[in-house]
Structures are given as structure tokens and as C-alpha cells.
Amino acid sequence: MNIPQLPGRRNFLAAVPGAVALMALFGKQKLTAGKLEGRSEEDRMIDRYPAFDDKRSKKVVFVAHCIINQSARCNNSGNFASAIPLVPEYLLANKIGIAQIPCPELGALGLGREGNIYDQLSSVGSRRYLRALASDITYQISQYRKHGFTVPAVMGIDCSPSCGVNCHADFGAKPGKGAFMEELSAALAKAGVEIAIIGVEDKNPQKALEELKALGI
């Protein structure tokens, strides 16, 4: 009794019209995360310019996630019950919209993260995630400004391993930006977006608000 042989994967695909051409195309041009990250802003959507003639102030500040939500912080680093009160209170009182950046650490390492966070955020996979997030935030800032909104600043959190501005945690406090702010600064520079990046100190948030006021906000 002769049992018919099932075609192998390659032979089966070869029998499907157009499959050989598709195999050749994807064999030469693999779709990678890097290529997706490299898409230009024009690839994302068709620009439209409505009037936005409503009650919004058209002022927006981007803030590190944990300024509004302390629950996203790693264990033993939550210094407030819910938010750092002075920052949202000031922004709301001055009719400034609050754009909350997703927590880079939570997205890359989870809520139960521990150990040297900056070191873990420096892995290839974590940096890829941070670059994608930085690209998205840069795009959002650019969109607001393109439509005539005022976006004076990004507010990070000193000395966070991810969102630190003037200092970051890496086997103790060290000068310089955290891992996400490094990637965001690079993405903003690449896009030609000039914007103040202000570090909020848990013990002295008023200092950051003074910097914001100095920008005329």
C-alpha cells in the first residue's frame, strides 16, 4: 500500500501562488523592531488641523509616572500615599494638562523588580523598550507643539534609576540621567525638539516648580 507523502513546508509554500516571491522578499528584508522604531513621524498618520476651539488651555507638561502614581515604584521607595501632591496641585491650579509618562521600570521589569534597576535597564531588551517609549513620547510632544499647544517641560524624578534628571541610582546615587531619560534626551535631540527637562526631588518638589515658573508657566 502506497501512502502519499505530505508535501514539506517549503514544497507546500512553493505551490501557493505568490508565496515564493513573498519568501524571497522577507528573506532579504526582515521586519525588525529596529526598523519599526526607525519609522518617520509622517508614517504614523495623516495630519489634520482642527481648531481645538474649546475650553482646554492648550498647555501640557509631561511628568514621570510616579509623580502621579507612587504605587508604580519598586518596594520601599514609595514616599507618598498616592502622588507627590505639590506637583499636580500646581499644574491643575494653573490650568496645565498633565501628560503622565508610562513607568519605564514597570514596563521593562515589572512591579516586583529589585536589585540594581539601572543595570537591569541597560540590557539590550530593556534599552529597546526604553527607546520605543522615548520615541512615542517625543512624537506626542511634537504633535502637541505642531498644533499650537505649549509644552514647556518634561518633569523627571531625581534620583530614579530610570527617570532621574540630575542624578540617578546605580549602586548608590550618581550624577546624570537615569536610563529612560538618557533615551528620551537622545530621541528629542534626534527629532530636533528643544524642551526643558526638570528633576523633581521627593524631599523638595518646590524647587522643580520654581524651575517651571521660570519658564513662564
C-alpha positions in Angstrom: 0.0 0.0 0.0 1.5 3.3 -1.1 0.9 6.1 1.5 1.0 9.5 -0.2 3.7 11.8 1.1 2.6 15.1 2.5 4.5 18.0 1.0 7.2 19.5 3.1 6.8 23.1 4.3 8.9 24.6 1.6 7.3 22.5 -1.2 3.8 23.4 0.1 4.6 27.1 0.1 6.1 26.8 -3.3 2.8 25.5 -4.6 0.9 28.6 -3.3 0.8 31.4 -5.9 3.0 34.3 -4.9 4.4 32.6 -1.9 7.9 32.2 -3.4 8.1 35.9 -4.1 7.0 36.7 -0.6 9.6 34.3 0.9 12.3 35.9 -1.2 11.2 39.4 -0.1 11.1 38.6 3.7 14.3 36.6 3.4 16.1 39.7 2.2 14.2 42.3 4.3 13.3 41.1 7.7 10.8 43.2 9.7 12.6 44.1 12.9 11.9 46.2 16.0 14.7 48.4 14.9 13.0 49.2 11.6 9.7 49.9 13.3 11.5 52.3 15.7 13.0 54.0 12.7 9.7 55.0 11.1 9.4 58.7 10.4 6.7 60.7 12.0 5.0 61.1 8.6 4.5 57.3 8.5 2.2 57.3 11.6 -0.8 59.3 10.5 -2.3 61.9 8.2 -2.0 65.3 9.7 -5.3 67.2 10.4 -5.5 70.7 11.9 -8.8 71.2 13.7 -9.2 74.5 15.7 -9.4 72.9 19.1 -11.7 75.8 19.9 -13.0 74.6 23.3 -12.2 75.0 27.0 -8.8 73.4 27.0 -5.8 75.7 28.0 -3.6 74.2 25.3 -0.8 73.9 27.9 0.7 70.5 28.7 3.6 69.2 30.9 4.9 65.6 30.6 5.5 64.1 34.0 7.2 61.0 35.3 4.7 58.3 36.1 5.4 58.1 39.8 4.9 61.8 40.4 1.2 61.0 40.0 1.2 57.3 41.0 3.5 56.2 43.8 2.2 52.7 43.6 4.3 52.0 40.5 7.5 52.5 42.4 9.6 49.5 43.5 9.4 48.2 47.0 10.4 50.5 49.9 10.7 53.6 47.6 7.2 55.0 47.9 7.5 58.2 49.9 3.9 59.3 49.5 0.5 57.6 49.8 -0.6 58.3 46.2 1.2 61.2 44.5 3.7 64.0 45.2 0.9 66.4 46.0 2.6 69.8 45.2 3.2 68.9 41.5 -0.3 68.0 40.3 -1.8 70.7 42.6 0.3 73.4 41.0 -0.3 72.1 37.4 -4.1 71.9 37.9 -4.3 75.2 39.7 -2.6 76.8 36.7 -4.7 75.0 34.1 -1.9 72.9 32.8 -2.6 69.5 31.4 -0.8 66.6 32.9 0.6 64.0 30.4 1.7 61.0 32.6 4.5 59.1 31.0 4.1 55.3 31.5 6.5 53.9 34.1 9.6 52.7 32.2 10.7 50.4 35.0 7.3 48.8 35.4 7.0 48.2 31.7 10.5 46.7 31.4 11.0 44.9 34.7 7.6 44.5 36.4 6.3 45.7 39.7 8.3 43.3 41.9 11.6 44.5 40.5 14.6 44.8 42.9 18.3 45.0 42.9 20.3 47.4 40.7 17.5 48.7 38.4 19.7 51.0 36.3 21.9 48.0 35.5 18.9 45.9 34.5 17.5 48.7 32.4 20.8 48.7 30.5 20.3 45.2 29.0 19.7 45.0 25.2 16.0 44.2 25.6 15.3 46.9 28.2 17.0 49.5 26.2 15.0 48.5 23.1 11.8 49.1 25.2 13.0 52.4 26.6 13.9 53.6 23.1 10.4 52.7 21.8 8.8 54.5 24.7 11.1 57.6 24.3 10.2 57.7 20.6 6.5 57.7 21.4 6.8 60.5 24.0 8.8 62.5 21.5 6.1 62.0 18.9 3.4 63.2 21.3 5.3 66.3 22.3 5.9 67.1 18.6 2.2 66.6 17.9 1.1 69.0 20.6 3.5 71.7 19.5 2.6 71.2 15.9 -1.0 72.0 16.8 -0.1 75.2 18.7 0.0 73.8 22.2 2.5 75.0 24.8 4.7 72.1 26.1 7.4 73.7 28.2 8.9 70.8 30.1 9.3 67.2 30.9 9.4 66.5 34.7 11.5 63.5 35.8 12.2 62.3 39.3 15.6 62.6 41.0 17.3 60.2 41.7 15.4 57.5 39.9 17.3 54.8 38.0 15.0 55.4 35.0 13.6 58.9 35.2 16.4 60.7 37.1 17.5 64.0 35.6 20.2 65.5 37.8 21.1 62.2 39.5 20.2 58.5 39.2 20.5 55.4 41.3 23.3 53.0 40.2 25.0 51.3 43.2 24.2 54.5 45.1 23.3 58.0 43.9 25.3 59.1 40.9 25.3 62.3 38.8 23.5 62.3 35.5 20.3 61.0 33.9 18.5 57.7 34.5 18.2 55.1 31.8 14.9 56.3 30.3 15.9 60.0 30.5 19.1 59.1 28.6 17.0 57.6 25.8 14.4 60.3 25.9 17.1 63.0 25.6 18.6 61.2 22.6 15.2 60.9 20.9 14.3 64.6 21.5 17.7 65.7 20.1 17.4 63.4 17.1 13.9 64.9 16.4 15.2 68.5 16.9 12.8 69.0 19.8 14.1 71.5 22.4 12.4 71.2 25.8 13.4 71.7 29.4 13.8 68.5 31.4 13.3 69.2 35.2 14.1 66.8 38.0 11.6 66.6 40.9 13.1 65.8 44.3 10.9 63.9 46.7 12.1 66.0 49.6 11.9 69.3 47.8 9.4 69.3 45.0 9.0 73.1 45.3 12.4 73.5 43.7 11.2 71.9 40.5 8.1 74.1 40.5 10.3 77.2 40.7 12.2 75.9 37.6 8.8 75.5 35.9 7.7 79.0 36.9 11.0 80.4 35.5 9.8 79.1 32.1 6.8 81.4 32.3 4.4 78.6 33.2 
